Structure formats: C-alpha cells, structure tokens
Amino acid sequence: MKSLFTVAFAFLAFCASLFASTAAENALAPLTCGDPSDAVPWYFMEVAGQNIYYSTAITDVTNLVGDLAYTFLGIAVRVFPTQERSTVPFFHLQNDQTSDNIYTTSATARELALEEGWGDAGIAAYIYTSQICGGVPLYSLYQSVDTIHFYTINATTYDAMLAGTGGWADLGIAGYVLNLNPCAPD
Ligand SMILES: *[C@@H]1O[C@H](CO)[C@@H](O)[C@H](O)[C@H]1NC(C)=O
C-alpha cells in the first residue's frame, strides 16, 4: 500500500509540473523531435481591444506590463527558445503604427510584411510546421478593424471567435507548439 501511494504521489507531482513532458512528446524525441524539457513558456499579454503580444522573455512581461499598460494574461503555450530537431524559426514582425504583432514560420510572409513596412522583431521562438512530437495546432486569427493578430491553441476559443461578431478572420494554423499542460490528452 505504502509504495503504491508513493508511486501515485510521484505521478501527481510529475503532472503538476508545468515543464514536464508527455509520453507522446517523448516517444520519438531521440530521433526526430526537439527535447521537450527545453521548451519554455510563451507569455501572453494584451492591451484590451488594441494589441496582443507574446514573448518567451520574462523581461518583456515586466517591461510591457510595468511601463506600457499591458495586462499579463498568462502562459499561452510552450515553445523552443533555440532551434531543435524538426523545428523552424517562428518570425516576429511588429507594426510601428498599429503595434500589431505577426508571428509566422513563413519566410515569404515575413518578406512581404517587411516590404509593407513592418519592423523585423527577430525570431520569437522555434516551433514545428506539422503535427509531430506531441505538438498541437496554434490557430491564428486577424481582426482588421483594430488590426490585431491573435494566436491560440484552444479550439473552443478559436471556433467561438470565428462564429462571433468580433470580426475575426481565420488565418489558419500558424504552426505546432507544445501544449501548456503536459498532462492534457494529446
Ligand atoms: C478553452 O476556452 C474555453 C472558452 O473560453 C474555456 O472554457 C476552456 O476552459 C478552454 N480550454 C482550455 C484547455 O484552456
């Protein structure tokens, strides 16, 4: 009894850890996948109705929330801070006029945005471009009235935004990231 309890407790402790990895993430890891234990939180901030910003840097959270009146909304997903097996750069572009932020794996989309005058904000993270290694779809939407790009792995949120009256357009899947909760079903 005692050892069973110990094992059950250890499992719960594992699942309680944000940075633990799932069986699916680990299964193919040695061959084709990034090391899920290297993944870091992608923090999510907004100025309601105006601007949304994601970053792996805690300094962005303290700067933006402290100085620029952003609200910290939590951790959106997990991403890789450096390039790992099967991942590609997730480019970040920022519009100086509207403060809108684009995140894209497409070098072509990045070039187009640069030609249109968007600022190059570097590489936000590294992610997968197909559903491998326990990755989940990161849906992207755009609202042209307030010029806001939005990214979420929550299919319920995504469907509700598209069905709602907020004027959100579907930009499809931006890439595949790691689930926020490693113990959620894949
Ligand atoms: C997804 O979004 C819905 C609607 O906001 C929410 O009720 C649900 O808890 C979210 N699911 C997850 C896994 O966060």
The ligand as an SDF file (V2000), in Angstrom:
LIG
                    3D

 14 14  0  0  0  0  0  0  0  0999 V2000
  -10.7960   26.9070  -23.9140 C   0  0  0  0  0  0  0  0  0  0  0  0
  -11.6000   28.0580  -23.9240 O   0  0  0  0  0  0  0  0  0  0  0  0
  -12.8620   27.8580  -23.3310 C   0  0  0  0  0  0  0  0  0  0  0  0
  -13.6860   29.0960  -23.6020 C   0  0  0  0  0  0  0  0  0  0  0  0
  -13.0210   30.2410  -23.1670 O   0  0  0  0  0  0  0  0  0  0  0  0
  -12.6810   27.5530  -21.8600 C   0  0  0  0  0  0  0  0  0  0  0  0
  -13.9160   27.3370  -21.2450 O   0  0  0  0  0  0  0  0  0  0  0  0
  -11.8040   26.3110  -21.7180 C   0  0  0  0  0  0  0  0  0  0  0  0
  -11.5070   26.0940  -20.3720 O   0  0  0  0  0  0  0  0  0  0  0  0
  -10.5120   26.4760  -22.5090 C   0  0  0  0  0  0  0  0  0  0  0  0
   -9.8020   25.1920  -22.5290 N   0  0  0  0  0  0  0  0  0  0  0  0
   -8.5760   25.0790  -22.0610 C   0  0  0  0  0  0  0  0  0  0  0  0
   -7.9790   23.7140  -22.1720 C   0  0  0  0  0  0  0  0  0  0  0  0
   -7.9670   26.0130  -21.5890 O   0  0  0  0  0  0  0  0  0  0  0  0
  1  2  1  0
  1 10  1  0
  2  3  1  0
  3  4  1  0
  3  6  1  0
  4  5  1  0
  6  7  1  0
  6  8  1  0
  8  9  1  0
  8 10  1  0
 10 11  1  0
 11 12  1  0
 12 13  1  0
 12 14  2  0
M  END
$$$$
